[in-house]
Amino acid sequence: MRMFDFPRAPSDPAADALRAELREFLAAERANGGYTPQADCWVSAADPEFSRKMGARGWLGMTWPREYGGRERPVAHRFVVTEETLAAGAPVAAHWVADRQTGSHILRYGTEQQKRDILPKIAAGECYTAIGMSEPQAGSDLAAIRTAARRTSDGWVLSGRKIWSTGAHLAHYMIVLARTSPAEGRNRQVGLSQFLVDLSLPGIDISGIRDLGGTPHFNETLFEDVKLPADALLGEEGNGWAQCMGELTLERSGPERFLTSLSVLEKAMPVLAAHADDRRGGEIGSILANLRVLRRMSLGIAEMLERGESPNTAAAVVKEMGNRFENDVIARLRTMLSGIPRSEWPDGLGTLLRDAVLHLPSNTLRGGTTEILRGIIAREMGMR
Ligand SMILES: Cc1cc2nc3c(=O)[nH]c(=O)nc-3n(C[C@H](O)[C@H](O)[C@H](O)COP(=O)(O)OP(=O)(O)OC[C@H]3O[C@@H](n4cnc5c(N)ncnc54)[C@H](O)[C@@H]3O)c2cc1C
């Protein structure tokens, strides 16, 4: 049976200095009214001005080459930025997808022109992107997508419908997975390609979908005979499935898979401390122990990415365990807070907790459902 190894990253004093710098920046932003912490901030708290401030400080696209607006810093430094902004509940949703995965994907598969045009804008916090994989009848079974692109004399014509695309209403580009040639019998993963689609093109209609809390942070996008230039094809024609799997590694392994509830926990700590008992102490200890393990695993993936590896299944392990953890933190918090009068709760705790509860169902769906992740992990371990 194959087991998983999460390598330890070497200690790095520059990362500690960066962490201190971030904490100072985030505390100052909170103090001057720049933002109010939000649960699940990487999906629902978008503020382009905040994104631009992060870009100006060199905290976006920070692992990319300097010639494309990057800072050539290690993956572990990007980890510090994501971890600190998530723990602080900062409004990072506008740039999140572009910084996390689209930029690196363009760096790997884009044309020289696309890299020069788009990457510096992402790094400046001025260009946002969305993921166009899921469709109304194709979520877990992604190879069932019907969106199709047809080659023309000077480019492509794209038609179809994507759904649940986080942040598409703010995005400038979407990476769309589309069928470019028929499946080969039962092998539906062939004949798929990725396109970098400029969302300002004619024939594109984006409409918001409200989540349980009423926020329209994800969208349905209709493509009606959209004319794409030839270089909108991202990577190789027919290689879309493999490219998507690489993108999902970047999407699944980061601290956003286990830190979404941390701002709620932090807010609750003073009142829990004031009502400390053995039960609450035990719960907090257990949460922190689990958090430490997940963090170590996620850092291990950052290290593997730094080495140029593609830890797809290890990323699925982090997401599966991280999603269980973030839901468990909220369940435990509700139990720990029961019996403590609301009048004693810190300002904002009720709102944070309510929002976190309303977002809970998303955690085990977005980026691949728990059942699908378990299937991937079991296959890799030789159990199916
Ligand atoms: C908040 C949020 C943000 C999202 N953002 C994006 C985005 O930006 N871009 C994008 O493309 N998509 C996005 N998605 C879509 C997400 O990737 C899909 O919801 C997910 O892949 C599941 O697909 P589905 O909703 O069609 O459910 P289905 O695939 O229909 O699954 C329904 C249930 O059946 C189970 N199931 C399905 N197949 C199997 C199987 N073979 N074995 C066992 N169980 C199975 C699933 O685990 C699930 O519990 C987002 C979703 C959410 C909730």
The ligand as an ORCA input file, in Angstrom:
! r2SCAN-3c Opt
* xyz 0 1
  C     -18.858     27.515     -2.784
  C     -18.558     26.793     -4.058
  C     -17.676     27.345     -4.953
  C     -17.403     26.695     -6.166
  N     -16.564     27.301     -7.039
  C     -16.362     26.722     -8.251
  C     -15.574     27.402     -9.233
  O     -15.045     28.492     -9.005
  N     -15.441     26.819    -10.446
  C     -15.999     25.612    -10.760
  O     -15.807     25.138    -11.876
  N     -16.752     24.943     -9.843
  C     -16.955     25.479     -8.612
  N     -17.736     24.844     -7.678
  C     -18.393     23.583     -8.043
  C     -17.820     22.348     -7.335
  O     -16.579     22.002     -7.876
  C     -18.885     21.249     -7.507
  O     -19.994     21.635     -6.708
  C     -18.368     19.913     -7.066
  O     -17.388     19.436     -7.945
  C     -19.527     18.887     -6.997
  O     -20.261     18.856     -8.172
  P     -21.848     18.952     -8.153
  O     -22.227     20.158     -7.340
  O     -22.327     18.848     -9.546
  O     -22.326     17.691     -7.304
  P     -22.422     16.194     -7.834
  O     -21.218     15.846     -8.615
  O     -23.750     16.001     -8.469
  O     -22.385     15.390     -6.462
  C     -23.520     15.329     -5.569
  C     -23.153     14.384     -4.435
  O     -22.921     13.063     -4.960
  C     -21.639     12.611     -4.569
  N     -21.038     11.844     -5.659
  C     -20.981     12.212     -6.971
  N     -20.317     11.269     -7.679
  C     -19.922     10.325     -6.788
  C     -19.179      9.104     -6.914
  N     -18.689      8.710     -8.074
  N     -18.950      8.401     -5.775
  C     -19.427      8.810     -4.578
  N     -20.152      9.952     -4.403
  C     -20.390     10.688     -5.485
  C     -20.821     13.851     -4.304
  O     -19.757     13.602     -3.413
  C     -21.865     14.793     -3.706
  O     -22.016     14.535     -2.336
  C     -18.016     25.450     -6.458
  C     -18.897     24.870     -5.535
  C     -19.173     25.538     -4.354
  C     -20.125     24.890     -3.391
*
